[in-house]
Amino acid sequence: MAGQHPTLFGRSRSGGRRVVVTGQVGVDKKPFLERLGALAESRGKALRRFHIGDLMYAEAPDVRPGRILDLPLARLGALRRSVFKDILSQIDQYETVIVNTHASFRWKHGLFPAFDHDQMLALDADLYITLVDNVDAVHERLTRDYNLPHTLKDILVWREEEILATEVLASAVRGHGCFYVFARGLGDATLESLYRLIFRPDTKRVYPSFPMTHVMDMPETLAQIDAFRSALAEHFITFDPGDMDEKRLLSYAATAMQEGRTKFSLRVHDRDVEFDVAEVTSIAKDIDAQIYARDFKLIDQSDMIVSFIPELASGKPGLSSGVERELQHAFETTKEVYIVWQPRVEPSPFITETATRLFASTEEALRHFQAKGYLASFQQPLFQPGPPSDRGRFG
């Protein structure tokens, strides 16, 4: 049992981890967190999950499925407080707990908070995590599972609101350094990193940096990049920018526009989903702006950046402006900056003067991290390139 005892600053717990996970409607947090629970339990770690939405429906059996947000705000708030009170009454029984909830809602009532500050203070969570997913993935789920009219722009706005509300909540309740933006990624690709963030918090947090659009037509280079990303994910908590790939949507829209089509189809969750070209192109700047802000946030929540710079067919370094900006931001925010430099030409002083260390290969980097105690051991096949994947192909 995770006991509590008074301190000068209130109450502290002698053990255990409490995690609040938020995310906009349509991210489908519950199945992802259930798979996380199964992973933890397969390793002998108990993970108690409280799904606030399910508990509220159980508390109000008269409310039809999918309609709880149509309730008057007063009843909605009373339901939430009742459910949270029950959670707080039993939470000390469990070593590790996830509370799956929302930080905000934008519904027919407008924009409103989805938490009570006093109860969040009582919960005293160690981590606040906002799960995010591609706009096309959220759109597919909303059209399949929810009776919620929306635009793609709405999805982008809701995502930013949820991130901001959760970050403000985390800062107010816990302080700096306990809030994370975390991508669902394809399938279960990011589950291991989330497991480590919760159960092995001393694991180094890494932002993998690599070119995307510059190497799209270079399958061998893409395979090398995938091997690099996989090697880091094998050992660290990775916040991989390629786990969000909304440029794919823009790329398909651009192709459709060039061909004179007003609609195009995209395969999302094994289903063909139709998109309007004009609507997608109208949010291009919003997508780019969110990529810019989100990637910097991922760097901010990391301990170090590890960048892979391939050699292009021309012999020049595959150093995109995005990668350069990421490296500079990491340096300016006092992160450790490591670079795997594969080109035969020497790197410029702008690289060498800001890098903590340069390596000729992923293997050399891993051996250095092993020597520093960042990882125990590694297997050589991890950094042998295979066929390129579709994850993070578009940026």
Secondary structure as a PSIPRED ss2 file (coil, helix, strand):
# PSIPRED VFORMAT (PSIPRED V4.0)

   1 M C   1.000  0.000  0.000
   2 A C   1.000  0.000  0.000
   3 G C   1.000  0.000  0.000
   4 Q E   0.000  0.000  1.000
   5 H E   0.000  0.000  1.000
   6 P E   0.000  0.000  1.000
   7 T E   0.000  0.000  1.000
   8 L C   1.000  0.000  0.000
   9 F C   1.000  0.000  0.000
  10 G E   0.000  0.000  1.000
  11 R E   0.000  0.000  1.000
  12 S E   0.000  0.000  1.000
  13 R E   0.000  0.000  1.000
  14 S C   1.000  0.000  0.000
  15 G C   1.000  0.000  0.000
  16 G C   1.000  0.000  0.000
  17 R E   0.000  0.000  1.000
  18 R E   0.000  0.000  1.000
  19 V E   0.000  0.000  1.000
  20 V E   0.000  0.000  1.000
  21 V E   0.000  0.000  1.000
  22 T E   0.000  0.000  1.000
  23 G C   1.000  0.000  0.000
  24 Q C   1.000  0.000  0.000
  25 V C   1.000  0.000  0.000
  26 G C   1.000  0.000  0.000
  27 V C   1.000  0.000  0.000
  28 D C   1.000  0.000  0.000
  29 K H   0.000  1.000  0.000
  30 K H   0.000  1.000  0.000
  31 P H   0.000  1.000  0.000
  32 F H   0.000  1.000  0.000
  33 L H   0.000  1.000  0.000
  34 E H   0.000  1.000  0.000
  35 R H   0.000  1.000  0.000
  36 L H   0.000  1.000  0.000
  37 G H   0.000  1.000  0.000
  38 A H   0.000  1.000  0.000
  39 L H   0.000  1.000  0.000
  40 A H   0.000  1.000  0.000
  41 E H   0.000  1.000  0.000
  42 S H   0.000  1.000  0.000
  43 R C   1.000  0.000  0.000
  44 G C   1.000  0.000  0.000
  45 K C   1.000  0.000  0.000
  46 A C   1.000  0.000  0.000
  47 L C   1.000  0.000  0.000
  48 R E   0.000  0.000  1.000
  49 R E   0.000  0.000  1.000
  50 F E   0.000  0.000  1.000
  51 H E   0.000  0.000  1.000
  52 I H   0.000  1.000  0.000
  53 G H   0.000  1.000  0.000
  54 D H   0.000  1.000  0.000
  55 L H   0.000  1.000  0.000
  56 M H   0.000  1.000  0.000
  57 Y H   0.000  1.000  0.000
  58 A H   0.000  1.000  0.000
  59 E H   0.000  1.000  0.000
  60 A C   1.000  0.000  0.000
  61 P C   1.000  0.000  0.000
  62 D C   1.000  0.000  0.000
  63 V C   1.000  0.000  0.000
  64 R C   1.000  0.000  0.000
  65 P C   1.000  0.000  0.000
  66 G C   1.000  0.000  0.000
  67 R C   1.000  0.000  0.000
  68 I H   0.000  1.000  0.000
  69 L H   0.000  1.000  0.000
  70 D H   0.000  1.000  0.000
  71 L C   1.000  0.000  0.000
  72 P C   1.000  0.000  0.000
  73 L H   0.000  1.000  0.000
  74 A H   0.000  1.000  0.000
  75 R H   0.000  1.000  0.000
  76 L H   0.000  1.000  0.000
  77 G H   0.000  1.000  0.000
  78 A H   0.000  1.000  0.000
  79 L H   0.000  1.000  0.000
  80 R H   0.000  1.000  0.000
  81 R H   0.000  1.000  0.000
  82 S H   0.000  1.000  0.000
  83 V H   0.000  1.000  0.000
  84 F H   0.000  1.000  0.000
  85 K H   0.000  1.000  0.000
  86 D H   0.000  1.000  0.000
  87 I H   0.000  1.000  0.000
  88 L H   0.000  1.000  0.000
  89 S H   0.000  1.000  0.000
  90 Q H   0.000  1.000  0.000
  91 I H   0.000  1.000  0.000
  92 D H   0.000  1.000  0.000
  93 Q H   0.000  1.000  0.000
  94 Y C   1.000  0.000  0.000
  95 E C   1.000  0.000  0.000
  96 T E   0.000  0.000  1.000
  97 V E   0.000  0.000  1.000
  98 I E   0.000  0.000  1.000
  99 V E   0.000  0.000  1.000
 100 N E   0.000  0.000  1.000
 101 T C   1.000  0.000  0.000
 102 H C   1.000  0.000  0.000
 103 A C   1.000  0.000  0.000
 104 S E   0.000  0.000  1.000
 105 F E   0.000  0.000  1.000
 106 R E   0.000  0.000  1.000
 107 W E   0.000  0.000  1.000
 108 K C   1.000  0.000  0.000
 109 H C   1.000  0.000  0.000
 110 G E   0.000  0.000  1.000
 111 L E   0.000  0.000  1.000
 112 F E   0.000  0.000  1.000
 113 P E   0.000  0.000  1.000
 114 A C   1.000  0.000  0.000
 115 F C   1.000  0.000  0.000
 116 D C   1.000  0.000  0.000
 117 H H   0.000  1.000  0.000
 118 D H   0.000  1.000  0.000
 119 Q H   0.000  1.000  0.000
 120 M H   0.000  1.000  0.000
 121 L H   0.000  1.000  0.000
 122 A H   0.000  1.000  0.000
 123 L H   0.000  1.000  0.000
 124 D C   1.000  0.000  0.000
 125 A C   1.000  0.000  0.000
 126 D C   1.000  0.000  0.000
 127 L E   0.000  0.000  1.000
 128 Y E   0.000  0.000  1.000
 129 I E   0.000  0.000  1.000
 130 T E   0.000  0.000  1.000
 131 L E   0.000  0.000  1.000
 132 V E   0.000  0.000  1.000
 133 D C   1.000  0.000  0.000
 134 N C   1.000  0.000  0.000
 135 V H   0.000  1.000  0.000
 136 D H   0.000  1.000  0.000
 137 A H   0.000  1.000  0.000
 138 V H   0.000  1.000  0.000
 139 H H   0.000  1.000  0.000
 140 E H   0.000  1.000  0.000
 141 R H   0.000  1.000  0.000
 142 L H   0.000  1.000  0.000
 143 T H   0.000  1.000  0.000
 144 R H   0.000  1.000  0.000
 145 D H   0.000  1.000  0.000
 146 Y C   1.000  0.000  0.000
 147 N C   1.000  0.000  0.000
 148 L C   1.000  0.000  0.000
 149 P C   1.000  0.000  0.000
 150 H C   1.000  0.000  0.000
 151 T C   1.000  0.000  0.000
 152 L H   0.000  1.000  0.000
 153 K H   0.000  1.000  0.000
 154 D H   0.000  1.000  0.000
 155 I H   0.000  1.000  0.000
 156 L H   0.000  1.000  0.000
 157 V H   0.000  1.000  0.000
 158 W H   0.000  1.000  0.000
 159 R H   0.000  1.000  0.000
 160 E H   0.000  1.000  0.000
 161 E H   0.000  1.000  0.000
 162 E H   0.000  1.000  0.000
 163 I H   0.000  1.000  0.000
 164 L H   0.000  1.000  0.000
 165 A H   0.000  1.000  0.000
 166 T H   0.000  1.000  0.000
 167 E H   0.000  1.000  0.000
 168 V H   0.000  1.000  0.000
 169 L H   0.000  1.000  0.000
 170 A H   0.000  1.000  0.000
 171 S H   0.000  1.000  0.000
 172 A H   0.000  1.000  0.000
 173 V H   0.000  1.000  0.000
 174 R C   1.000  0.000  0.000
 175 G C   1.000  0.000  0.000
 176 H C   1.000  0.000  0.000
 177 G C   1.000  0.000  0.000
 178 C C   1.000  0.000  0.000
 179 F E   0.000  0.000  1.000
 180 Y E   0.000  0.000  1.000
 181 V E   0.000  0.000  1.000
 182 F E   0.000  0.000  1.000
 183 A E   0.000  0.000  1.000
 184 R C   1.000  0.000  0.000
 185 G C   1.000  0.000  0.000
 186 L C   1.000  0.000  0.000
 187 G C   1.000  0.000  0.000
 188 D C   1.000  0.000  0.000
 189 A C   1.000  0.000  0.000
 190 T C   1.000  0.000  0.000
 191 L H   0.000  1.000  0.000
 192 E H   0.000  1.000  0.000
 193 S H   0.000  1.000  0.000
 194 L H   0.000  1.000  0.000
 195 Y H   0.000  1.000  0.000
 196 R H   0.000  1.000  0.000
 197 L H   0.000  1.000  0.000
 198 I H   0.000  1.000  0.000
 199 F H   0.000  1.000  0.000
 200 R C   1.000  0.000  0.000
 201 P C   1.000  0.000  0.000
 202 D C   1.000  0.000  0.000
 203 T C   1.000  0.000  0.000
 204 K C   1.000  0.000  0.000
 205 R E   0.000  0.000  1.000
 206 V E   0.000  0.000  1.000
 207 Y E   0.000  0.000  1.000
 208 P E   0.000  0.000  1.000
 209 S E   0.000  0.000  1.000
 210 F C   1.000  0.000  0.000
 211 P C   1.000  0.000  0.000
 212 M C   1.000  0.000  0.000
 213 T H   0.000  1.000  0.000
 214 H H   0.000  1.000  0.000
 215 V H   0.000  1.000  0.000
 216 M C   1.000  0.000  0.000
 217 D C   1.000  0.000  0.000
 218 M C   1.000  0.000  0.000
 219 P H   0.000  1.000  0.000
 220 E H   0.000  1.000  0.000
 221 T H   0.000  1.000  0.000
 222 L H   0.000  1.000  0.000
 223 A H   0.000  1.000  0.000
 224 Q H   0.000  1.000  0.000
 225 I H   0.000  1.000  0.000
 226 D H   0.000  1.000  0.000
 227 A H   0.000  1.000  0.000
 228 F H   0.000  1.000  0.000
 229 R H   0.000  1.000  0.000
 230 S H   0.000  1.000  0.000
 231 A H   0.000  1.000  0.000
 232 L H   0.000  1.000  0.000
 233 A H   0.000  1.000  0.000
 234 E H   0.000  1.000  0.000
 235 H H   0.000  1.000  0.000
 236 F C   1.000  0.000  0.000
 237 I E   0.000  0.000  1.000
 238 T E   0.000  0.000  1.000
 239 F C   1.000  0.000  0.000
 240 D C   1.000  0.000  0.000
 241 P H   0.000  1.000  0.000
 242 G H   0.000  1.000  0.000
 243 D H   0.000  1.000  0.000
 244 M C   1.000  0.000  0.000
 245 D C   1.000  0.000  0.000
 246 E C   1.000  0.000  0.000
 247 K H   0.000  1.000  0.000
 248 R H   0.000  1.000  0.000
 249 L H   0.000  1.000  0.000
 250 L H   0.000  1.000  0.000
 251 S H   0.000  1.000  0.000
 252 Y H   0.000  1.000  0.000
 253 A H   0.000  1.000  0.000
 254 A H   0.000  1.000  0.000
 255 T H   0.000  1.000  0.000
 256 A H   0.000  1.000  0.000
 257 M H   0.000  1.000  0.000
 258 Q H   0.000  1.000  0.000
 259 E C   1.000  0.000  0.000
 260 G C   1.000  0.000  0.000
 261 R C   1.000  0.000  0.000
 262 T C   1.000  0.000  0.000
 263 K E   0.000  0.000  1.000
 264 F E   0.000  0.000  1.000
 265 S E   0.000  0.000  1.000
 266 L E   0.000  0.000  1.000
 267 R E   0.000  0.000  1.000
 268 V E   0.000  0.000  1.000
 269 H C   1.000  0.000  0.000
 270 D C   1.000  0.000  0.000
 271 R E   0.000  0.000  1.000
 272 D E   0.000  0.000  1.000
 273 V E   0.000  0.000  1.000
 274 E E   0.000  0.000  1.000
 275 F E   0.000  0.000  1.000
 276 D E   0.000  0.000  1.000
 277 V H   0.000  1.000  0.000
 278 A H   0.000  1.000  0.000
 279 E H   0.000  1.000  0.000
 280 V H   0.000  1.000  0.000
 281 T H   0.000  1.000  0.000
 282 S H   0.000  1.000  0.000
 283 I C   1.000  0.000  0.000
 284 A H   0.000  1.000  0.000
 285 K H   0.000  1.000  0.000
 286 D H   0.000  1.000  0.000
 287 I H   0.000  1.000  0.000
 288 D H   0.000  1.000  0.000
 289 A H   0.000  1.000  0.000
 290 Q H   0.000  1.000  0.000
 291 I H   0.000  1.000  0.000
 292 Y H   0.000  1.000  0.000
 293 A H   0.000  1.000  0.000
 294 R H   0.000  1.000  0.000
 295 D H   0.000  1.000  0.000
 296 F H   0.000  1.000  0.000
 297 K H   0.000  1.000  0.000
 298 L H   0.000  1.000  0.000
 299 I H   0.000  1.000  0.000
 300 D H   0.000  1.000  0.000
 301 Q C   1.000  0.000  0.000
 302 S C   1.000  0.000  0.000
 303 D C   1.000  0.000  0.000
 304 M E   0.000  0.000  1.000
 305 I E   0.000  0.000  1.000
 306 V E   0.000  0.000  1.000
 307 S E   0.000  0.000  1.000
 308 F E   0.000  0.000  1.000
 309 I E   0.000  0.000  1.000
 310 P C   1.000  0.000  0.000
 311 E E   0.000  0.000  1.000
 312 L C   1.000  0.000  0.000
 313 A C   1.000  0.000  0.000
 314 S C   1.000  0.000  0.000
 315 G C   1.000  0.000  0.000
 316 K C   1.000  0.000  0.000
 317 P E   0.000  0.000  1.000
 318 G C   1.000  0.000  0.000
 319 L C   1.000  0.000  0.000
 320 S C   1.000  0.000  0.000
 321 S H   0.000  1.000  0.000
 322 G H   0.000  1.000  0.000
 323 V H   0.000  1.000  0.000
 324 E H   0.000  1.000  0.000
 325 R H   0.000  1.000  0.000
 326 E H   0.000  1.000  0.000
 327 L H   0.000  1.000  0.000
 328 Q H   0.000  1.000  0.000
 329 H H   0.000  1.000  0.000
 330 A H   0.000  1.000  0.000
 331 F H   0.000  1.000  0.000
 332 E H   0.000  1.000  0.000
 333 T C   1.000  0.000  0.000
 334 T C   1.000  0.000  0.000
 335 K C   1.000  0.000  0.000
 336 E E   0.000  0.000  1.000
 337 V E   0.000  0.000  1.000
 338 Y E   0.000  0.000  1.000
 339 I E   0.000  0.000  1.000
 340 V E   0.000  0.000  1.000
 341 W E   0.000  0.000  1.000
 342 Q C   1.000  0.000  0.000
 343 P C   1.000  0.000  0.000
 344 R C   1.000  0.000  0.000
 345 V C   1.000  0.000  0.000
 346 E C   1.000  0.000  0.000
 347 P C   1.000  0.000  0.000
 348 S C   1.000  0.000  0.000
 349 P H   0.000  1.000  0.000
 350 F H   0.000  1.000  0.000
 351 I H   0.000  1.000  0.000
 352 T H   0.000  1.000  0.000
 353 E C   1.000  0.000  0.000
 354 T C   1.000  0.000  0.000
 355 A C   1.000  0.000  0.000
 356 T C   1.000  0.000  0.000
 357 R E   0.000  0.000  1.000
 358 L E   0.000  0.000  1.000
 359 F E   0.000  0.000  1.000
 360 A C   1.000  0.000  0.000
 361 S C   1.000  0.000  0.000
 362 T H   0.000  1.000  0.000
 363 E H   0.000  1.000  0.000
 364 E H   0.000  1.000  0.000
 365 A H   0.000  1.000  0.000
 366 L H   0.000  1.000  0.000
 367 R H   0.000  1.000  0.000
 368 H H   0.000  1.000  0.000
 369 F H   0.000  1.000  0.000
 370 Q H   0.000  1.000  0.000
 371 A H   0.000  1.000  0.000
 372 K C   1.000  0.000  0.000
 373 G C   1.000  0.000  0.000
 374 Y C   1.000  0.000  0.000
 375 L C   1.000  0.000  0.000
 376 A C   1.000  0.000  0.000
 377 S C   1.000  0.000  0.000
 378 F C   1.000  0.000  0.000
 379 Q C   1.000  0.000  0.000
 380 Q H   0.000  1.000  0.000
 381 P H   0.000  1.000  0.000
 382 L H   0.000  1.000  0.000
 383 F H   0.000  1.000  0.000
 384 Q C   1.000  0.000  0.000
 385 P C   1.000  0.000  0.000
 386 G C   1.000  0.000  0.000
 387 P C   1.000  0.000  0.000
 388 P C   1.000  0.000  0.000
 389 S C   1.000  0.000  0.000
 390 D C   1.000  0.000  0.000
 391 R C   1.000  0.000  0.000
 392 G C   1.000  0.000  0.000
 393 R C   1.000  0.000  0.000
 394 F C   1.000  0.000  0.000
 395 G C   1.000  0.000  0.000
